[in-house]
Each structure stands twice: as structure tokens, then as C-alpha cells.
Amino acid sequence: MIFVVAAASSVFAPVWWTKVANLVGVGRGTDLLLYLLVLVFLAFVATTYRRFRNIEDQTTELARTIAILQARAPRPPGKSTHEPDTDA
């Protein structure tokens, strides 16, 4: 949302962005916005990767716990260990 406001303001006040870019050492305000967009995108990719990695770790731990609990649960006589448990 902040980037959208910054991009819209660059249309209405390009001189301001050029002044800010010159202070930072970038030639044009448009280039400054592009560099900021790249940084925000990289941060988004990093946080998304960490979030999905965390979800994968939680799913793996859950699957292991379920497998251990199912392996420990007594089975009724005549029921195969490969059939899904439909009693629940």
C-alpha cells in the first residue's frame, strides 16, 4: 500500500522524488522507486520462503506424530494394517 502511494505521488510530484533520489545518490526518482521495489520484492520472497518452510516443518511433524500414534494403536483382529482406519 505504501508503495502504491509512493508510485502515485511520483506522478504528481516527480521533482520531489528526484530530489530525494539525488540525496541518496541515485540519478532519477523513477530509478529510486525501482530500487525500492526490488528491495521490497526480495524481502517478500524471503519472508514467504520462511513462512512456507515453517508450514512444511509443521506438516512433517504432524505427519510423523500421526504415523507414530497409528502404529501404537491396537487394531481389531482381522483388520489389515494397510487399510485406513474408518472408526473415527
C-alpha atoms as an extended CHARMM CRD file, in Angstrom:
* protein
*
        88  EXT
         1         1  MET       CA              0.0000000000        0.0000000000        0.0000000000  PROA      1               0.0000000000
         2         2  ILE       CA              2.8520000000        2.3530000000        0.8440000000  PROA      2               0.0000000000
         3         3  PHE       CA              4.4990000000        1.6210000000       -2.4870000000  PROA      3               0.0000000000
         4         4  VAL       CA              1.2740000000        2.3970000000       -4.3510000000  PROA      4               0.0000000000
         5         5  VAL       CA              1.0730000000        5.7730000000       -2.6250000000  PROA      5               0.0000000000
         6         6  ALA       CA              4.7530000000        6.4210000000       -3.3910000000  PROA      6               0.0000000000
         7         7  ALA       CA              4.2900000000        5.4920000000       -7.0490000000  PROA      7               0.0000000000
         8         8  ALA       CA              1.1790000000        7.6610000000       -7.3530000000  PROA      8               0.0000000000
         9         9  SER       CA              2.9530000000       10.5780000000       -5.7260000000  PROA      9               0.0000000000
        10        10  SER       CA              5.7810000000       10.2260000000       -8.2290000000  PROA      10              0.0000000000
        11        11  VAL       CA              3.2870000000       11.0150000000      -10.9780000000  PROA      11              0.0000000000
        12        12  PHE       CA              2.0540000000       14.1600000000       -9.2420000000  PROA      12              0.0000000000
        13        13  ALA       CA              5.3570000000       15.2970000000       -7.6780000000  PROA      13              0.0000000000
        14        14  PRO       CA              8.2480000000       13.8750000000       -9.7240000000  PROA      14              0.0000000000
        15        15  VAL       CA             10.5500000000       16.7140000000       -8.7040000000  PROA      15              0.0000000000
        16        16  TRP       CA             10.2760000000       15.6960000000       -5.0540000000  PROA      16              0.0000000000
        17        17  TRP       CA             11.2910000000       12.1130000000       -5.8600000000  PROA      17              0.0000000000
        18        18  THR       CA             14.2090000000       13.3470000000       -7.9750000000  PROA      18              0.0000000000
        19        19  LYS       CA             15.4400000000       15.4800000000       -5.0590000000  PROA      19              0.0000000000
        20        20  VAL       CA             15.1980000000       12.5180000000       -2.6840000000  PROA      20              0.0000000000
        21        21  ALA       CA             16.9580000000       10.3010000000       -5.2250000000  PROA      21              0.0000000000
        22        22  ASN       CA             19.7830000000       12.8270000000       -5.6000000000  PROA      22              0.0000000000
        23        23  LEU       CA             20.2180000000       12.9140000000       -1.8140000000  PROA      23              0.0000000000
        24        24  VAL       CA             20.5680000000        9.1400000000       -1.7720000000  PROA      24              0.0000000000
        25        25  GLY       CA             22.9120000000        9.1510000000       -4.7650000000  PROA      25              0.0000000000
        26        26  VAL       CA             20.5280000000        7.8930000000       -7.4300000000  PROA      26              0.0000000000
        27        27  GLY       CA             20.0700000000        9.8450000000      -10.6600000000  PROA      27              0.0000000000
        28        28  ARG       CA             16.2820000000        9.8780000000      -11.0190000000  PROA      28              0.0000000000
        29        29  GLY       CA             13.2880000000        9.4360000000       -8.7600000000  PROA      29              0.0000000000
        30        30  THR       CA             11.9640000000        6.7070000000      -11.0430000000  PROA      30              0.0000000000
        31        31  ASP       CA             15.1500000000        4.7100000000      -10.5420000000  PROA      31              0.0000000000
        32        32  LEU       CA             14.8710000000        5.1640000000       -6.7840000000  PROA      32              0.0000000000
        33        33  LEU       CA             11.3360000000        3.7530000000       -6.8380000000  PROA      33              0.0000000000
        34        34  LEU       CA             12.5170000000        0.8190000000       -8.9290000000  PROA      34              0.0000000000
        35        35  TYR       CA             15.3210000000        0.0540000000       -6.4780000000  PROA      35              0.0000000000
        36        36  LEU       CA             12.8940000000        0.2620000000       -3.5790000000  PROA      36              0.0000000000
        37        37  LEU       CA             10.5050000000       -2.0700000000       -5.3880000000  PROA      37              0.0000000000
        38        38  VAL       CA             13.2940000000       -4.6080000000       -5.8890000000  PROA      38              0.0000000000
        39        39  LEU       CA             14.1920000000       -4.4640000000       -2.1890000000  PROA      39              0.0000000000
        40        40  VAL       CA             10.5660000000       -4.8820000000       -1.1320000000  PROA      40              0.0000000000
        41        41  PHE       CA             10.1530000000       -7.8070000000       -3.5360000000  PROA      41              0.0000000000
        42        42  LEU       CA             13.2560000000       -9.5490000000       -2.1820000000  PROA      42              0.0000000000
        43        43  ALA       CA             12.0050000000       -9.0760000000        1.3760000000  PROA      43              0.0000000000
        44        44  PHE       CA              8.6410000000      -10.5170000000        0.3460000000  PROA      44              0.0000000000
        45        45  VAL       CA             10.3070000000      -13.5500000000       -1.2450000000  PROA      45              0.0000000000
        46        46  ALA       CA             12.4290000000      -14.1580000000        1.8620000000  PROA      46              0.0000000000
        47        47  THR       CA              9.5120000000      -13.9190000000        4.2900000000  PROA      47              0.0000000000
        48        48  THR       CA              7.2970000000      -16.0780000000        2.0710000000  PROA      48              0.0000000000
        49        49  TYR       CA             10.0210000000      -18.7220000000        1.8570000000  PROA      49              0.0000000000
        50        50  ARG       CA             10.4030000000      -18.7580000000        5.6490000000  PROA      50              0.0000000000
        51        51  ARG       CA              6.6390000000      -18.9720000000        6.1260000000  PROA      51              0.0000000000
        52        52  PHE       CA              6.2350000000      -21.9010000000        3.7130000000  PROA      52              0.0000000000
        53        53  ARG       CA              9.2850000000      -23.6280000000        5.1910000000  PROA      53              0.0000000000
        54        54  ASN       CA              7.7260000000      -23.3170000000        8.6570000000  PROA      54              0.0000000000
        55        55  ILE       CA              4.4310000000      -24.7470000000        7.3680000000  PROA      55              0.0000000000
        56        56  GLU       CA              6.2950000000      -27.6520000000        5.7390000000  PROA      56              0.0000000000
        57        57  ASP       CA              8.1110000000      -28.3770000000        9.0090000000  PROA      57              0.0000000000
        58        58  GLN       CA              4.8260000000      -28.3220000000       10.9370000000  PROA      58              0.0000000000
        59        59  THR       CA              3.1870000000      -30.6320000000        8.3790000000  PROA      59              0.0000000000
        60        60  THR       CA              6.1090000000      -33.0630000000        8.5820000000  PROA      60              0.0000000000
        61        61  GLU       CA              5.9680000000      -33.1040000000       12.3790000000  PROA      61              0.0000000000
        62        62  LEU       CA              2.2030000000      -33.6390000000       12.3080000000  PROA      62              0.0000000000
        63        63  ALA       CA              2.5100000000      -36.4980000000        9.8090000000  PROA      63              0.0000000000
        64        64  ARG       CA              5.1900000000      -38.1570000000       11.9590000000  PROA      64              0.0000000000
        65        65  THR       CA              3.0710000000      -37.8080000000       15.0840000000  PROA      65              0.0000000000
        66        66  ILE       CA              0.0250000000      -39.2890000000       13.3620000000  PROA      66              0.0000000000
        67        67  ALA       CA              2.1040000000      -42.1700000000       11.9790000000  PROA      67              0.0000000000
        68        68  ILE       CA              3.5190000000      -42.9570000000       15.4310000000  PROA      68              0.0000000000
        69        69  LEU       CA              0.0910000000      -42.7900000000       17.0700000000  PROA      69              0.0000000000
        70        70  GLN       CA             -1.4350000000      -45.0400000000       14.4090000000  PROA      70              0.0000000000
        71        71  ALA       CA              1.4250000000      -47.5120000000       14.7400000000  PROA      71              0.0000000000
        72        72  ARG       CA              0.8910000000      -47.7160000000       18.5220000000  PROA      72              0.0000000000
        73        73  ALA       CA             -2.9120000000      -48.0280000000       18.3410000000  PROA      73              0.0000000000
        74        74  PRO       CA             -4.2020000000      -51.5720000000       18.7660000000  PROA      74              0.0000000000
        75        75  ARG       CA             -6.0320000000      -52.9380000000       15.7170000000  PROA      75              0.0000000000
        76        76  PRO       CA             -9.0750000000      -55.1590000000       15.9260000000  PROA      76              0.0000000000
        77        77  PRO       CA             -8.4890000000      -58.7670000000       14.8520000000  PROA      77              0.0000000000
        78        78  GLY       CA             -8.8630000000      -59.3420000000       11.1160000000  PROA      78              0.0000000000
        79        79  LYS       CA             -8.1820000000      -55.7370000000       10.1670000000  PROA      79              0.0000000000
        80        80  SER       CA             -5.2410000000      -55.1850000000        7.8450000000  PROA      80              0.0000000000
        81        81  THR       CA             -2.6050000000      -52.6480000000        8.8310000000  PROA      81              0.0000000000
        82        82  HSD       CA             -2.7940000000      -51.1280000000        5.3410000000  PROA      82              0.0000000000
        83        83  GLU       CA             -6.4910000000      -50.3090000000        5.4240000000  PROA      83              0.0000000000
        84        84  PRO       CA             -7.4730000000      -46.8040000000        6.5280000000  PROA      84              0.0000000000
        85        85  ASP       CA             -8.9810000000      -46.5190000000        9.9760000000  PROA      85              0.0000000000
        86        86  THR       CA            -12.6700000000      -45.6460000000        9.3870000000  PROA      86              0.0000000000
        87        87  ASP       CA            -13.7940000000      -45.9420000000       13.0060000000  PROA      87              0.0000000000
        88        88  ALA       CA            -13.1020000000      -42.2750000000       13.8030000000  PROA      88              0.0000000000
